Amino acid sequence: MYPEELIAPMRAELTNVGFQEFRTAQDVENHLKDHKGTTFFVINSVCGCAAGAARPGVRYALDQSEAKPDVLATVFAGNDAEAVSKIRQLHQPYPPSSPSMALFKDGELVHFIERHHIEGRNAKMIGDHLVEVFEHFCK
């Protein structure tokens, strides 16, 4: 586990724009089991090479898109182990990676962005892709 004081600013980049933190598997299960609508999960990470662009990309998309997920949620890889494990189980067949992003609609995975789709891209590129995803699934 990473020291909380190290990751607190990274958590805040998402919670400050409305993301709910899910810390346990039960939090994830309780939310998705009967949820109608869309939930966008960001599997947050300390990885500077990818997460450093992922979080700003997410914020950019939320500012730019007219369509938005009903619920914004986040789990933190390396700290919220139970919740991350549950999300990873639910986003199979995609392999575990962080950062990554998963969009669920009515409790079912409809879009997944793996780390290798984030690496090497800047925040605007990531955000532009998310705008397309939100416009397609969240209207």
RODOGU-240405 format. One record per residue: x, y, z of N, C-alpha, C, CB in turn; residue in three letters. Coordinates in pm, whole numbers, plus 50000, padded with zeros to 5 digits. Glycine has a CB too. Layout:
N
XYZXYZXYZXYZALA/...
// end
This chain:
139
500844988150000500005000050000500885012550000499055000050121MET/500395022449929501095035149925500655043550045500805042649791TYR/501535051750097501125060650206499995069850160502335069050256PRO/498995071250242497825079350204498225093750172496785079150317GLU/499205099050243499605112950215500225114350076500595117750322GLU/500765103550023501315103749887500215104049782502215091549865LEU/499175096049804498145094649701496955104149719497645080549699ILE/496875110849833495735119849858495535130149747495935127049990ALA/496605136649697496385146249588495875139549460497675153749558PRO/496285126949436495835119749317494375115749331496705107249292MET/493975111849451492565109149477491745121849455492355103649621ARG/492255133049510491525145649505491315150749363492255156049585ALA/492225147349272492035151649132490705146549077493185146749044GLU/490235135349128488955129849081487805133149177489065114749064LEU/488035131749307486935134449401486525149149398487345130449542THR/487445158049367487115172249360486195175749243488375180449350ASN/486075166549145485165168849032483965159349037485905167148899VAL/483705153649156482475146049174482575130849177481575149549070GLY/483775125349173483915110849179483695105849321485295106449128PHE/482975094749333482805087849460483895077349472481385081349471GLN/484435075849590485445065449610484775052649658486515070049711GLU/485165041749596484735028549638485975021749695484085020149519PHE/485925017849821487105012549889487044997449912487275019550021ARG/485864991549901485734977149926485004970349812484994974650058THR/485144957249805484424949349705482914950949726484824934449712ALA/482504951649852481084953049882480534966349830480844952050033GLN/481334977049838480904989949781480604988549633481995000749804ASP/481504981849561481344979949416480124971249387482624973549355VAL/480034959849456478914950649434477574957449463479074938249523GLU/477484964149577476224970749615475804980949511476374977449751ASN/476764988049456476414998249357475954992049225477605007349332HIS/476704982549174476424977449039475304967049032477654971448983LEU/474994960349140474054949049130472674952949080473924942349264LYS/472154964249122470824968449078470824982149012469874968649196ASP/472004986948977472095000548923471575001148780473545005448929HIS/470705010448757470215013448623470865026548582468635014348617LYS/471425026648462472115038448415473595035448399471905050248510GLY/474385045848387475805044248358476665047748480476205052948240THR/477735040148495478735042648598480095042048532478635032448717THR/480865052548549482205053448494483205051748608482435067048420PHE/483955040748603484975037748703486345041448648484935022848744PHE/487115048948726488515051348697489325043448799488875066648702VAL/490145034148749491075026948835492315035848840491395012148782ILE/492395043548946493425053748962494745047148999493005064049069ASN/495835054348977497165048648996498175059649022497575040448874SER/499305055749083500405065149103501295066048981501225061149223VAL/501095057448883501955056948766501985070448694501475046048670CYS/503115076948699503245090148637503145089848487504525096348677GLY/503615079148425503655078648279502265077948218504475066848232CYS/501315071948287499965070748232498945078548314499565056148224ALA/498975077048445497965083448529498095098648526498065078448672ALA/499305103448504499515117848496498745124348383500975120848480GLY/498425116748279497595121848170496145116948183498175117448034ALA/495945105648248494595099948260493665108848339494665086148325ALA/494105112948457493225121148541492865134448474493885123848677ARG/493835141748418493455153948346492575151048223494705161548302PRO/492805139748158491975136048044490535133648084492525123647978GLY/490345127248197488995124948250488315138248281489045116148376VAL/489025147048347488445160148381488105168048254489415168148469ARG/488985167448155488735174248027487445168847964489945172147930TYR/487295155647962486115149547901484835153947972486225134247903ALA/484875154448103483685158548177483335173148150483915156348327LEU/484335181448126484085195448092483545196947950485375203648107ASP/483985188347858483675189847716482415182647671484815184947636GLN/482075171747735480965163447687479625168247740481185148947727SER/478645168647651477295171647694476685159647765476425175847575GLU/477035147747722476555135547785477565131147891476325124147680ALA/477065127648007477955123548115477395111048182478125134948219LYS/478285102848238477795091148312476945095648431478985082548361PRO/476015087048470475155090048584475965090348714474025079848594ASP/476925081348723477745080248844479205080048804477375067648926VAL/479995087848875481445087948858482035081048981482015102648841LEU/482855070848958483395063049069484885060549047482655049649083ALA/485595058749156487015056049146487455046349254487815069049156THR/488445038449218489155029549310490635032249288488785014249287VAL/491445029849390492865033049378493695020349385493295042949487PHE/494355017249273495225005449266496365007049366495785003349122ALA/496644996349439497704996749537497215000549675498765006149494GLY/495965005149687495415008849818494025003249843495375023849831ASN/493145004649748491774999549764491714985449706490725009049693ASP/492494976449763492734963249705491464955449679493634955249795ALA/490554955049774489304947549756488484953149641488484947649884GLU/488324966149639487514972549535488154970749398487324987349566ALA/489484972449391490184970749263490044956449214491684974549277VAL/490184946949304490044932749267488644930049211490314923749389SER/487634935749272486264933649225486054939849087485254939549325LYS/486524952049067486404958348935487134950048830486964972848938ILE/488324945248865489094937148769488354924248735490484933848825ARG/487684918648829486874906748803485744910248706486294900948935GLN/485144921748724484014925848641484424930748502483254936748711LEU/485684934648484486084939348351486814928648270486974951548364HIS/486724916348314487274905548232486494904748101487214891948308GLN/487094901447991488364894447972489584903547966488304886447849PRO/489394916647991490534925647987491454922748106490064940547988TYR/492754922748083493684919848192493784931548289495074916448137PRO/494234928848412494424939548508495424949848457494894933948643PRO/495104962448472496044973148440495594985648514496114975748286SER/496554993948546496225006648609497255016948564496185005348764SER/496765028648533495365032448538494585025948423495235047648532PRO/493305025248443492395020748339491025026548369492355005048330SER/490085024648278488765030548293487725020848241488665044148219MET/486615019948313485545010748275484205017948281485534998348367ALA/483435016648176482085022248174481095010748179481855031148047LEU/480215011248278479165001348295477825007848265479184995248439PHE/476965000248200475595004948176474664994148227475345008048023LYS/473764997948315472844988448380473614976648439471784983448279ASP/474784979548497475584969448565476464960948476474694960648639GLY/476424963348345477214955448250478324963948188476324949648140GLU/479494958148171480604965248109480294967847962481914957248123LEU/480394980647921480154984047780481374990047712479004993847771VAL/482354994847790483575000447730484694999747833483355015247683HIS/485894996347784487044995447874488265001547807487324980747913PHE/488985009447882490205015747833491365010447916490125031347841ILE/492245002947849493394997147918494525007147927493864984447846GLU/495465004248015496615012948034497345015647903497575006748135ARG/497495005447820498245007547695497505016847599498514994147628HIS/496215019347623495475029247544495645043347602493985025647539HIS/496235044147721496455056947788497905061447770496115055747938ILE/498825052047783500255055247774500585061747640501105042447793GLU/501405071947646501855078547524500855088247466502185068347422GLY/499735089847532498725099347485498635110947584497345092447466ARG/498335122547534498195133847625496755134747675498605147047554ASN/496525143647770495215144747833494115147847732495245155447939ALA/494385156247634493365159747535492995147647451493855171247445LYS/493965139747411493655127747332492805118047412494955120847287MET/493155115947537492375107147624490975112947642493075105247763ILE/490905125847670489615132447689488735132047567489825146647729GLY/489305134247449488525133747326487915119847306489395137547206ASP/488695109547336488165095947325487005093947423489285085447351HIS/487185098547546486125097047646484865104747607486615101747783LEU/485015116347547483845123847501483045115247403484275137247434VAL/483725108847309483035099947214482325088547286484035094247112GLU/482995082647384482415071447461481175076447535483475065547562VAL/481275087747604480135093047679478975096447586480555105447759PHE/479285102547473478245106147377477515093747325478835114047260GLU/478245082847309477665070447257476815063147363478775061247206HIS/477335061947484476705053347584475875060647689477745045547652PHE/476065073547706475465080447821474305089647786476515088347892CYS/473785088747666472635097147628471345090247659472685100747480LYS/
// end
